[in-house]
């Protein structure tokens, strides 16, 4: 079987696939049109987020047996059409779930303890202790939306704190010792912190809008390490200005391009200007699942799944 690699990944991916007898070609620079003209030569390809895999591309891939995505989500792929053609879809959410859980916790603790603000002030020669009095996580209720690999990883990280962890998910009866499943109304009534762990779907795009935010009984803190388009940035900024949202940790943004390489091709949005100047907002460039360890785990997960399916 021949595999085409469209993004660079941990070297173990190609090394182990070679050892299993696969032929591996690499093309990290050609346009989608060029790849589309040669994809019929391959039984599988492996991608991160270089471009969208749509119906015309899949039609050109006449011999394709699988698509490997070195990451958790498959929103860049027309999954229904691929599956209708008998193409196996292989993702690796197990590979970076621990990293996402740790990053979510780091953002929350940094917000509660004003670490970014305090660090900057000390570097400027300011010693403002009362101004940087923090909050403790103990006694709070942390609400999660989405309880798959990422949500469960964050809930596990919270076990060392005296917190209540609740979650809402479309799938029923998936609560465990780390978190209790509740309705969305109950979550909005009780949560002090909201953390998103959902894929990008028609249901989650623009999910966190003004109506959703105002449905919370209390002011709350927002953590988003999931997908940027789940949060309407203008509504988030409005809620930050009124203290309905007390602070936000955002690893993902509504404005991201699919490639994640550049944020803006035109003028910077006004809402983003507010976010980058706000002391109660922490921003990172979609790296919650992007650790040294997860790079290896993601690659290993893809190899292991290909091995099970095709060896």
Phi, psi and omega in degrees: 000142180253133181238135175253127179261121186258350175222148176288143180218187178300137184301337181298334182301307180286322180302313183286326177292323173301315181296333179277356176100006177279150171267126186241120174249152181236136174211100186258003187231335185295153179291165177301321181297319178295315179297321181299329181284343181244354189294340179295345181280353191243148176273337180202159171219157183236131188219157167257279183213030189295315175203169182284141177259098185255182184300314179300321178296316181292327176295325179287336182274071191292335182251012188289132178250333180205157171236126176256126177249114181279078183170188186267315188270157179239022186291344178277002183241137172285085189297317182299317182291319179299315181292328177295337178265008178077020180272129179280131178256125185238115176244177187221053180297335178295335188286330182237014182294322179295318179300317180295318178300316180293319181295319178300315179295318180299317179298316182296313180293324178295319178295313182298326185256008176053040187295318181296315180297312183296319180299314181297319182293318179298319178297335178268006179085014180261139182233076190254083186292309182296325178296337184246025174295128186262185176246153175260144180285329180306137178089354181271162173250120180258121180254131179248140168248117187100122181229054172265215183303314186286315178300317180294324179295318179293317178301321178296320179295333182277357183297333181280000181248153177275071182233159171260128179247122177236160180211157172241135178210149179293333178276132184275157170057050178239014176294159180213193183293344183265340184202148180254131180280135180223171173285165178296323179297318178294318178300315181293334179282327192250340191286135168266335180228137173242127177236129183266134179218052185244152173283172175272113179222170176304331180284332185261343177295126182062025181298315182269087178245187184300317180297316180297313182299315182288349175285349178280136181292320184249161167295148187214168177258143183243130172239128177230105173246018186261266181226135186297325184286358175286340184244127174280108189298320179300320180287325175299312181298318178301320180289326175294321182293330181261002182066017170292321167255122188280337179179161183219137171249113187239111173268346182228153184227149177303333188272358184300140168280160182301329182281346181065010186272325181224136183283314192232135173255348178230204183296142179296129180298147180299322181297323179289326175302321178295315182301317185286347178257352185279131181288339181259027177231132174246131182238134172226155191271061179055054183237013182303322179260019194246067179250167175303316183290320183291330178301318179288318181297318179300313180297317181296322179297318179297314179301312183299320180288322175296319180300316181295319185280326194232008178242000000 
